[in-house]
Amino acid sequence: MKRRLIAAALVAPFVLGACGTARVADPDPAGQATVAAEAVAEIKAGDDFNDTDVMFLQMMVFHQKQGLQMTTTAVKRARNPELKVLAQAIQATEKDELAMVESWLKGWGKKTDVDQAPSLHADHGGLPGTGAAEIKALTTVKAASFDTAFLNLFLAHQHQAMEMSKIEKTGGKNEEAKKFAVRVQQSRQGEIQQMLKLMNG
């Protein structure tokens, strides 16, 4: 619970200012979504689900593990302190989401991983995924170029989460999984807006 409260506190100061830069002010929608998702790890999904629910959650496990790799690197290497704080907030939120998703899959008797990356899963449109080489490159890119490289890669990464969520919203059966898909869309949209402001700041 403490980590979730920290995540809400970290992400809340970022808002979309008219001047095109991130600034400290009232909480923005992403901060509100994080607060609303404060107790995600305690949510139970129930036993009513279909194949789309399972694949969505499995893809999210893969996706979130990649996100945690990238944000861990950003916390260490980001030069912009606002980007470092945002990475910490995203990291805390996605750790809780990952624990929740894995618990749902285990409760359904399903694997918590996928046989192949989401980008190769034909049943779900061959969604483009973030490559392992791209993620690894963040650890070696020149310090002066890191923030831009991270933002470009993570923006695309969070767009992928939004696309996966659309599939769950239209084809899923489990109500909690579909609600989670809505939360993912809302929170990732807020994060994307924040990252765009940091890029243009």
C-alpha positions in Angstrom: 0.0 0.0 0.0 2.8 2.4 0.9 4.4 2.0 -2.6 1.0 2.8 -4.3 0.6 5.9 -2.3 4.1 7.0 -3.2 3.3 6.4 -6.9 0.3 8.7 -6.6 2.3 11.4 -4.9 5.0 11.2 -7.5 2.9 11.3 -10.6 0.4 14.0 -9.4 2.6 17.1 -9.8 2.9 16.6 -13.5 0.3 18.6 -15.5 -0.1 19.8 -19.0 0.7 23.5 -18.9 -0.3 25.9 -21.7 3.3 26.9 -22.2 4.1 23.3 -23.4 6.2 22.3 -20.4 5.6 20.1 -17.4 5.1 22.1 -14.2 4.1 21.6 -10.6 0.4 22.3 -10.0 -2.8 20.4 -9.4 -3.0 16.7 -10.2 -3.6 15.8 -13.9 -5.7 12.8 -15.1 -2.7 10.5 -15.0 -2.2 11.3 -11.3 -5.9 10.7 -10.7 -5.9 7.4 -12.5 -2.9 6.3 -10.3 -4.8 7.3 -7.2 -7.9 5.5 -8.5 -5.8 2.4 -9.1 -4.3 2.6 -5.6 -5.5 -0.8 -4.5 -5.2 -2.7 -7.8 -3.2 -5.6 -6.3 -6.2 -6.4 -4.0 -8.8 -6.6 -6.9 -10.1 -10.1 -7.6 -11.1 -11.0 -11.1 -13.5 -13.9 -10.6 -13.8 -17.0 -12.7 -15.7 -15.8 -15.8 -13.1 -15.2 -18.6 -12.4 -16.0 -22.2 -9.3 -16.5 -24.4 -9.0 -12.8 -25.1 -8.9 -12.0 -21.4 -6.1 -14.5 -20.9 -4.1 -13.3 -23.9 -4.5 -9.6 -22.9 -3.2 -10.3 -19.4 -0.3 -12.4 -20.7 0.7 -9.7 -23.1 0.5 -7.2 -20.4 2.8 -9.2 -18.2 5.3 -9.3 -21.1 4.8 -5.6 -21.7 5.1 -4.5 -18.1 8.3 -6.5 -17.5 9.8 -4.6 -20.5 8.5 -1.3 -19.0 10.1 -2.1 -15.7 13.4 -2.7 -17.5 13.2 0.6 -19.2 12.1 2.7 -16.2 14.8 1.1 -14.1 17.3 2.3 -16.6 15.7 5.7 -16.7 15.8 6.1 -12.9 19.5 5.5 -13.1 20.4 7.5 -16.2 17.8 10.3 -16.8 19.3 13.7 -16.7 16.0 15.6 -16.4 14.9 15.3 -12.8 11.2 15.4 -13.9 11.8 12.5 -16.1 13.4 10.6 -13.3 10.5 11.2 -11.0 8.0 10.2 -13.7 9.9 7.0 -14.3 9.8 6.2 -10.6 6.1 6.7 -10.5 5.5 4.5 -13.6 7.7 1.9 -12.1 5.8 1.8 -8.8 2.4 1.6 -10.6 3.4 -1.1 -13.0 4.9 -3.3 -10.3 1.5 -3.3 -8.6 -0.3 -3.9 -11.9 2.0 -6.8 -12.7 1.4 -8.4 -9.3 -2.4 -8.1 -9.9 -2.3 -9.5 -13.4 -0.1 -12.4 -12.5 -2.4 -13.3 -9.6 -5.4 -13.3 -11.9 -3.7 -15.6 -14.4 -2.6 -18.0 -11.7 -6.1 -18.0 -10.3 -7.4 -19.1 -13.7 -4.8 -21.8 -13.9 -3.1 -20.0 -16.8 0.6 -19.3 -17.6 1.8 -15.8 -16.7 3.9 -15.6 -19.8 3.3 -15.8 -23.6 4.9 -18.3 -26.0 6.1 -15.4 -28.1 6.2 -11.6 -28.0 2.9 -9.7 -28.4 4.3 -8.3 -31.7 4.2 -11.8 -33.2 0.8 -12.9 -31.9 -1.3 -13.3 -35.1 -4.5 -13.7 -33.2 -4.2 -10.2 -31.9 -3.2 -8.4 -35.1 0.5 -8.8 -34.9 0.9 -5.7 -32.7 4.3 -4.1 -32.9 6.4 -4.6 -29.9 9.4 -3.1 -28.2 12.5 -5.1 -29.2 15.0 -6.5 -26.6 17.8 -4.8 -28.5 16.1 -1.4 -28.3 15.7 -1.8 -24.5 19.3 -2.9 -24.1 20.5 0.1 -26.2 19.2 2.4 -23.5 21.9 1.2 -21.2 24.7 2.2 -23.6 23.4 5.3 -25.4 25.4 8.4 -24.7 24.3 10.2 -21.5 23.5 13.4 -23.5 21.1 11.5 -25.7 19.5 9.2 -23.1 16.4 11.3 -22.2 15.4 11.7 -25.8 16.1 8.0 -26.6 14.1 6.8 -23.6 11.2 9.1 -24.3 10.9 8.1 -28.0 11.1 4.4 -27.1 8.7 4.6 -24.1 6.2 6.7 -25.9 5.9 3.9 -28.5 5.8 1.3 -25.7 2.9 2.9 -24.0 1.0 3.3 -27.2 1.3 -0.5 -27.6 -0.4 -0.9 -24.2 -3.3 1.3 -25.3 -3.7 -0.8 -28.5 -3.7 -4.0 -26.5 -6.3 -2.5 -24.2 -8.6 -1.7 -27.1 -8.6 -5.4 -28.0 -9.6 -6.4 -24.5 -12.3 -3.8 -24.3 -14.0 -5.1 -27.4 -13.3 -8.9 -27.1 -12.8 -9.6 -23.5 -15.4 -11.2 -21.2 -14.1 -10.7 -17.6 -15.4 -7.5 -16.2 -12.4 -6.8 -14.0 -10.0 -7.4 -16.9 -12.0 -5.0 -19.1 -12.0 -2.4 -16.3 -8.3 -2.8 -16.1 -8.0 -2.2 -19.8 -9.9 1.1 -19.3 -7.5 2.1 -16.5 -4.5 1.2 -18.7 -5.8 3.4 -21.5 -6.4 6.3 -19.2 -3.1 6.1 -17.3 -1.0 5.5 -20.4 -2.6 8.4 -22.2 -1.7 10.6 -19.3 1.8 9.3 -19.3 2.1 9.9 -23.0 1.0 13.5 -22.7 3.5 14.1 -19.9 6.3 12.6 -21.9 5.4 14.7 -24.9 5.6 17.8 -22.7 9.0 16.8 -21.4 10.2 16.3 -25.0 9.0 19.7 -26.0 10.0 21.5 -22.8 
